[in-house]
Amino acid sequence: MEENQTQNLNFREDIFRLCGLCGISGRENSVAVLLEEKAKELGYIVHRDGLGNLCCQKEGEPDPLRPRLMVSAHMDEVGMMATYLEENGFVRFTCVGGIDPRVLPGRAVYLPRTGCYGVIGVKPIHLIDSAQRGKTISMDDLVLDVGVDSKEEAFRLVQPGDQITFDPKGWSYQGNLWRGKALDDRAGCAILLQLMEAINDPNVTFCFLVQEEVGCRGARAAAQRLHPDYSIVLEATTASDLPGVEDQKQVCKLGKGAVVGFMDRSTIYNHALYQTAFRLAKELNIPIQPKTMVAGGNDAGAIHTAAGGVRTLAISIPCRYLHSPSCVIQPEDVFAVRDLAKALAQEILAGRVEENFGLQELFV
């Protein structure tokens, strides 16, 4: 028991160390450097492709009579990028990935290149006429304030093309919840590291992928090169288990275990893998829940149509306030995703993925 507790504490620290790094889509290098170092410590050969994906494999020839498996998580986070400096020192920016502008006004943000902070500003409500007050905030309404009053001063702190992230110091754990930026998908990256330690098989390639938040670009490139037979995607997905949201629209709930979807906006998941995941969860007493809405998408959408077609399943951590400065997850759900992904990988490698074994009973 003490060994498991120590392992889980180290797991937690790995997750928040990764969340503290800055890496919006296309700027993932600081995350990649740490993960490459850890992968090599675990004895993996690491290939970094032209986009920046890290594909990690144990030395040795894969067995051609056994399935080839790709297990992945993405390194990038949503964030912003500077586009234009105003004469008065304010900075215009654009979002990288899907961010709701409503979560931005008043937020502290960080500029990794120069190590400075800023605040996202918007016109005060008492200066907005009554006709405008009920309207949605747009990106055109927002500016970045870096605490200077001239373009020349601003230019020393921020330049067009610089990445802007949510405050990397804004993470914590309290009660039975973990909170931090970029838990989507740095928690998945931490799970991938644990799977790499547990599964030593040259038929498995573990991939830390780039640019998921802007169209799953890294996943497509990696899958095309690897030509896997199967793929497991480790992700985070929106949990809307909040007051005022009817049950069927909550998508998933914190504390109810790993989330496994049958379909989203980019993928109809392999039915045999879906069934096998629920069978394993029942047999091994791993908490699991189906994703109750057809919504969102992830790297599975690019992987499953690559290289002639790949049997794919996503296993996700339920996460409140996704794509915000404060994502919230529950550790038991993270452990459930890890344990289910490990069990499913072992079934795939052993050739024990089957269909039609009584799915109805798996939900009892």
N, C-alpha and C positions, 0 to 999 in steps of 0.2 A: 504493500500500500504506500509506504514512504517513498519507494522508488518511483511509482506512478505520479505521486504528488510533485516530486522534484522534476520529473519529466514535463509535467503540465506547466509548472512554473517557468521552466526554461522555454517552453513553447510560447507562453504568454510574452515573455521578454523578447523572443525572436519576432513575434508579430509586431510589437510596438516599436522595436528598433527599425523594422522595415517601414512602418507607418511614418516614422520620423524623417525618413529620406524623402527627397523631392524628385518627382519624375512624372511630369505630365506626358501625354502621348508625344512621341518623337524626341523626348528629352529624358529617357529612362536610364541613362548611363550610371548614375550614382547607385541606383538599385541593382543594376546588372553587375557592377563591380563587386558588391557584397555577395550577391548570390553566386557568382562565378567562383569566388574565393571559397565559399562554403561547399559548393559542389565538388571542387577539386580536393578539399579536405576529406570528403566522403569517398574519394577514389574514382571520381567520374572523369571521363574525357569530355571536354566542353567545346562545342563548335558554336562560334558566334557568326551569324550570317550577315548579309549586307544591310538588312533592316535593323539588326540589333537583337534578334531572338537568340536566346541561349538554349541549345539542344544538348542534353547531357546523357551519356550512355556509358555503361560499364564496358571495360575492355573485353574483347572476345567476339566471336562470330555469332550472330543470331541463328537460332535453329530454324531452318526453312520449313520444318514440319509443324511448327507451332506459330500461333498468331503473333503479329507484330503490334505492339500497343504503344500509343502516344498518350501521355498524361500531362496536362498543361494547366497553367494559371497565368494570368497576365500581370505584367509589372507596372503598367502605366496607370495613372490616376487622372481624373478630370481636373481641370484647372483653367488658367487663363494665359493669354500672351499679349504683351504690349504691342500696340500698333502705331500710336501717334502721340507726340508730345505737344501740348498746348503752350502758347506763349506765357501763360500765367503759371506754368509748372504742373498743371494737372495732366494726367496720362489717360489716353483712351486705350481700350483693350478689347479683345474678343475672347469668347469662351472656347476652350478646347475640350470637346466632349459635351454631354448633355447636362447643363446646369440650369436650374430654375432661377431666373433673375431675382425672384422674391427672397432667396436666401442670402443675397449678396450685400445689400446696403448695411453699412456699419461694421462689416467684417474686417478683422485684421488679416492681412495677407503678407506673404514673404516672397522676396526676390532672391533666389539662391545665388545668382551670379555675383551680386555685390553684397549679399548678406544683410540687406536692409529690409525694413518693414514698411507697410503702407496700410491705408484704410480705404475701403471702397465707399465713395460718397454718392449721395443723391440729393436733389433739391428738397429742403425741409417741407413737411406737410403743410405748415402754416403759410407757406408761400405759394402753394398750389391752389388754383381756383377750384371752386366746388365742382365744376364740370369734369375736371381731370382726376379728382380724388378717388373715384371708384374704378379707375382704369388700371390695367396690369402694367407693371414696370417693364420697360424694355431695356435692352443693352445700351441703346442710345441715350438713356437717362442717367447712366452710371459713369463715374470717373474714378481713377485711382489717385489718391492724395498721398504723396510721399513726403509731405512736410516741408516743401520748398515753394517759392513764389516766382520762379522764372524757369524758362525752358532750359537755360544753360545749366542751372543747378540740378534740374531734374535729369539732364542727360548724363551727369556723373553717377547717378544712381540706377537709372533704367534706360534702356534703349529698345527700339523696335525689334521684336523677335525674342525678347527676354521672356522666360517662363515666370509665371506668377502662381504660387500655390497657396492653399489655405495654411494657416499658422501651424507649422509642424510640431510646436510644443503643446498643442491643444489636445492631448490624449490623457485618458485616465481609466481606472477601473474602480468601481464603487458598487458595493452590494454584490449582486450577481450579474452585473452588466459591464461590458467593456465599451469604451467610447474613443473614437479617434478619427482623424482624416484618413482616407485611402485604405480603410479596411476592405473595400472593394478595389483591388483584389490582393492586397498584401497579406491578408489572412490566408488566402488560397496559396500564395507563394510559400508561406511558412508551413502549411500542410504538405506541400510538394516536397519540401526539404525532409520532413519526417518520413514520407513515403520512400524517398530515395535511400534513406538509412535502413528502412525495413525490407525493401524489395531489391535484391541484387540479381538482376536478370538482364542479360544483353538483348533480350527481345523487347525490352521496354526502353523507350526514349522519354525522358522527362524534359519538358519544354517550359521555359519562362519566356512569355511572349510579349511583344510590343504592340502598341497602337490599337488595342481592342476598343478603346472608347471613341475612336473616330472611324470605325468601320471594319474592325477585325482584320486589319491588314497583315499583321505579323502572323496570325494563325493560318491565313491562306498560304503565305509563302512557306512556312514550316511544313505544313501538311503536304504541299505539292512536292517538296524535296524528300520527305520521309516515306511517303506512300504507306502509311499504317493500315492495318486491317481493322483495328478498333481504336477508339479515342474516348478518354474520360476527361471532361473539362471541369475544373474546380473553380467555383465562382461565388459571388454574393448576389442575392436577389432581394427585391423590395418586399419588406414586411409592412403591411398597412394595418396592423392590429392595434388600432387607435380608436379612441372614443368618436362616435359618429360615423364610423365606416361599417357598413353592414357586412355580416360574416362572409358571404360569398365573394365579396370584393376585397377582402384582406390579403389575398394572394397566398400568404403563409404567415406563421406566427412564431415569435421568439419562444424558445423553450420547448418546441414541439419536434425538434430534430432536423436532420438533413432534409433539404427540399429537392425533390426529383420531379421534373416536369415531363408531361407526355407530348407537349407542343408549345412553342412560343411563336413569335412573329417571324423568325428566320429558320426554324427547325421543327420538323416532326421527328421526334426522337425514336431511335431504334426500339421496337416494341419488345424484342427479346431481352435487351439490356434493361429496359424499364421493369419488366417482370422479374428479372433476376435480382435487381436491386431490392425490390420489395420482399422477395423470398429470403434473401440474405439478411435483411434487416430483421425479419421475423425470427429466423433461426438463431441469430446472434444477439437478439435483444438490443438492437441499435435503434434509437428513436428516428422515425422517418415520417415525412408528410408529403402529399402530392401538392404541386403548385396548382392552385385552384382557378387561375385565370390564364387565358392565352394572351400573354403580354410580354414585352421586352424581347431581348435577344442577347446573344453572347458569341464567343469564339466558335461555338459548335456550329453556328450558321455557315461559317466559312470552311470549317474542317470537314463537315459531313458531305459536302459536294466536291471536295478536292480529290485529285489523284484517282479518278474513276469511282469515287464513292467510298465513304468510311462509316462504319457502324459506330454511332456516337451517342453518348449520354452525358448530360451536365448534372453535377451534384453540387448544390449551392447552400451557402450559409444564409439563413434569414437575417435581414439587416434593415433596421429602421433608418429613415432619413438618408437613403442612399444618395450619393453625389452631392453631399453637403459637407460643411466643415466638421460635422459631428455625426458620423455614422455610429450606430449602436447595435451591438451583437451580444449574444449570450454564449459563454464558453462551452456549455454542454452541447450546443448546436455545432460548434467548431469541432469538438471531439467526435461527434456523430458523423460529420462529413469525412473526417480523416479515417475513421474506422470503416465506414461503408466503402470509401474509395479503395482502401487496402484490400478489403474482402472481394470487391468486384474485380479488381485487377488480378487477384489470384484465381478467380473463377475463369476469367477470360484466358489467362495463360494456360490453365489446365484444360481448356476446351469444354467447360461446363456451362455455357450459356445456352439456355433452351427456352422454348416458347410453350404456351398452352399447358401450364401446370396448375391452373385454378387460381387466377388472379383475384377473384372475388374474395377468397379466403384470406388473402394477404392484407386486406384492409380491416379485418376483424380485430 
